[in-house]
Structure formats: structure tokens, C-alpha cells
Amino acid sequence: MAKATIQYRQLKTEGLWPEIDLKAMIVDVLRRRGWADNAKTRVIDLDQDQSFVILNKVAAPDTWDGPVFAGQLIQLQAGTDVHAVMQSLEEDTAEYVVQSLSVGERVKVVKGVLYFVLAGNHLGVIEGQQVRGRLLERYFTALLQRAGELEPGQAIILNSKFLAGDGKELSESSEIQIAAASANRDGGRHEQNIPPRIEEREAGAAREHEQATVFEVLRMLGWNEDALERLGADIPEGGWIEGFFKVFIKQRRKRKPISRATINEALRNIDPADLGLKGNGSERGGIVKMSIQRDIRTIGSLLDPTDAIEQITNALRDWATAGKIDCNFER
């Protein structure tokens, strides 16, 4: 068994159409395009770099007319070499030898796995260390564009639902603070430095393996790729960029509140521990994304897909029963 965090997301319908039902549309596309029974037809090279994203394991098609559609998203990375330590860690040795192993040209290494359950426009998701919710957004967008369901410029955005630390609805905020991990000149995470000291109230404890980088935060704030490339080019070889951001809206001499809807969308892919909010006072208890932890069976070091999907479905039902989401499971 392993503990996994099930997060809640909801489709943003603005920019699409009010009557959209994401679950029904995904099911219709898979059936109508003949993509239901063959995983090969669901392979998408999102970045055109042989790093394939696949809607891999899906619930049995004869269940798709029920209230939920569930699946497993995997990302594969190109390259045939894997670095490994072959010795037993119980062995007495001055050092462990890191070897480069070739796993064969036909083998693709799994970068990460994500599990999700769709109920209408409501989504429960278990992210992997490398495969996060933003990849699911990009995959759904690419799949529906390939099927001709989305126009250029339309995109699937899966909002989070942020709550105050005491579990109550988050109030509007006059200021958002975002702590970001340092980044190298190519935009990648800078691992070897000491995190910057923040003189203001810290936005959250930094966890270097999860925290959004400076470049990711700037991208969220609307910087385009050309601007980010120019910024990266200004960083000297061996240097890095650090950042701590304050976001607020001003009108003459006043600050206007930032709405909950804006927070739920703009910050959906940033960990809440890296955020601080100020409104009527500060969020003393912190903020959290609506989520729940569940014990899930494992197969080796991987989650059991069947149990993962069952637990996500149960979490969605529990949230619906508690009135936290407006989701109908009786269809």
C-alpha cells in the first residue's frame, strides 16, 4: 500500500461553450474516431521530441455511458541509456559504481504516470512526480484539436479549488506571493544553490523537487517564450536566476481584490505551500488545494491502476455527497 494524494480539478468553460461536458466529449471522440480499442491511436508527441504522451489504460468501454470515464496517462522519454547502481547497498565498498545500461533501442523509459477520473466537467487526479496536471491539460487539448472539436486558440484548462487552511472557502485576496525555485539559464531547475533568503513573510516552505521555477512562474504570469529565451540568454554560464513574486491589482492608490476564480485558474499548477495570500489579514493557516489522501494498493513500486481509479472515484463521490462539488453521479 502507498499513500497518494487525490486532487480536485474542474474544467474552465469560459472560452469554450456553456453546455460542454468534457467527459461526454472525450468518450464521443474516442468512439467516433475509432480510438477506443487501440492505445496506438492515442499516442501524441506533444513536444515533437520523441517524448510521447499516451492515454494508456482506460476503463472498459462498456462502462463509458455511466457517470465516469477513467484513465491512466503515461509519458515516455526517448533514449536507450539508464544510469544505475548494480551493487547491493548492503555491500561494504568505498563507493558505489554508477553504470550506464543500454535497455535496447525499442525500449522507451517511462518518465511518469498519472491517473484520473472524469465525471462531467469534474476531475479527480493522482499526479506522478514528473507527470503533472498541466500535461493532462495539454494532452486533452491536443486530442480534441486532432479530432476537430477545438478551434485553434481554444484549450482545456483544469482549475484547482483552493481552500483556506481551515478547509473553508478561500476569500478574495489583495495580494498573492509566490516563492519560486531558482532556475538555470535554460529554464531548468538549479539544484546546487542555497534557496534565497526571503525578507518578507515566506510564501511557503521550498521543496526543490516540486516547487515551480522562476521561468514557470513567469510563464504563468504571461511571459511568452521569446521573452523567456532572452532572459535565459542574459544569465551567464554557471549562473542562475532567483525570484520571489508579489502579484496585486492597483487602481490609482487602491489595491483591488483578486477573485477566487482567478486564483483557482492562475495558480492551478503551483503547489499551495509555495503561496501566500493577503486579504483581510493573512492566511495564517496557509492554503490548500482541495484534496484528500488515500491508501492505494501497489504493484511493485507502481500504484495499482484499478485501485487508484476506484479511490479517485470514491473521492469525487465523497466531495459530491458533502456538497463540495456540484457533480451528479446518478446518471
C-alpha positions, 0 to 999 in steps of 0.5 A, a space after each residue: 500500500 502507498 499513500 497518494 494524494 487525490 486532487 480536485 480539478 474542474 474544467 474552465 468553460 469560459 472560452 469554450 461553450 456553456 453546455 460542454 461536458 468534457 467527459 461526454 466529449 472525450 468518450 464521443 471522440 474516442 468512439 467516433 474516431 475509432 480510438 477506443 480499442 487501440 492505445 496506438 491511436 492515442 499516442 501524441 508527441 506533444 513536444 515533437 521530441 520523441 517524448 510521447 504522451 499516451 492515454 494508456 489504460 482506460 476503463 472498459 468501454 462498456 462502462 463509458 455511458 455511466 457517470 465516469 470515464 477513467 484513465 491512466 496517462 503515461 509519458 515516455 522519454 526517448 533514449 536507450 541509456 539508464 544510469 544505475 547502481 548494480 551493487 547491493 547497498 548492503 555491500 561494504 565498498 568505498 563507493 558505489 559504481 554508477 553504470 550506464 545500461 543500454 535497455 535496447 533501442 525499442 525500449 522507451 523509459 517511462 518518465 511518469 504516470 498519472 491517473 484520473 477520473 472524469 465525471 462531467 466537467 469534474 476531475 479527480 487526479 493522482 499526479 506522478 512526480 514528473 507527470 503533472 496536471 498541466 500535461 493532462 491539460 495539454 494532452 486533452 487539448 491536443 486530442 480534441 484539436 486532432 479530432 476537430 472539436 477545438 478551434 485553434 486558440 481554444 484549450 482545456 484548462 483544469 482549475 484547482 479549488 483552493 481552500 483556506 487552511 481551515 478547509 473553508 472557502 478561500 476569500 478574495 485576496 489583495 495580494 498573492 506571493 509566490 516563492 519560486 525555485 531558482 532556475 538555470 539559464 535554460 529554464 531548468 531547475 538549479 539544484 546546487 544553490 542555497 534557496 534565497 533568503 526571503 525578507 518578507 513573510 515566506 510564501 511557503 516552505 521550498 521543496 526543490 523537487 516540486 516547487 515551480 521555477 522562476 521561468 514557470 512562474 513567469 510563464 504563468 504570469 504571461 511571459 511568452 517564450 521569446 521573452 523567456 529565451 532572452 532572459 535565459 540568454 542574459 544569465 551567464 554560464 554557471 549562473 542562475 536566476 532567483 525570484 520571489 513574486 508579489 502579484 496585486 491589482 492597483 487602481 490609482 492608490 487602491 489595491 483591488 481584490 483578486 477573485 477566487 476564480 482567478 486564483 483557482 485558474 492562475 495558480 492551478 499548477 503551483 503547489 499551495 505551500 509555495 503561496 501566500 495570500 493577503 486579504 483581510 489579514 493573512 492566511 495564517 493557516 496557509 492554503 490548500 488545494 482541495 484534496 484528500 489522501 488515500 491508501 492505494 494498493 501497489 504493484 511493485 513500486 507502481 500504484 495499482 491502476 484499478 485501485 487508484 481509479 476506484 479511490 479517485 472515484 470514491 473521492 469525487 463521490 465523497 466531495 459530491 455527497 458533502 456538497 463540495 462539488 456540484 457533480 451528479 453521479 446518478 446518471 
